[in-house]
Amino acid sequence: MAALDVGDYLDVQVKGTSITMVPKKLIPKDDAWFCTPEWQRKEHEADEAIARGDVSGPFSSPRELIKHLRKKGKRGRR
């Protein structure tokens, strides 16, 4: 049994004497970037980094954040 709700969109395909209907979600154009394989890969990497505790902060002030970023940038340029 299909899990459909009133108002759901369906992709309808006709092949010979068969009709196939597949539920679809519509994504606004402005949000399509989020669904790209590359972005989803980066989201997964970020989730893994957070799970490992590989995060920075919190910072007591914007000045402390900038100091941290500059220090981290110098380590990355070696």
Secondary structure, DSSP 4 states (H G I P E B T S, - for coil): -----TT-EEEEEEETTEEEEEEE----GGGGGGGSHHHHHHHHHHHHHHHHT------SSHHHHHHHHHHHHHHHT-
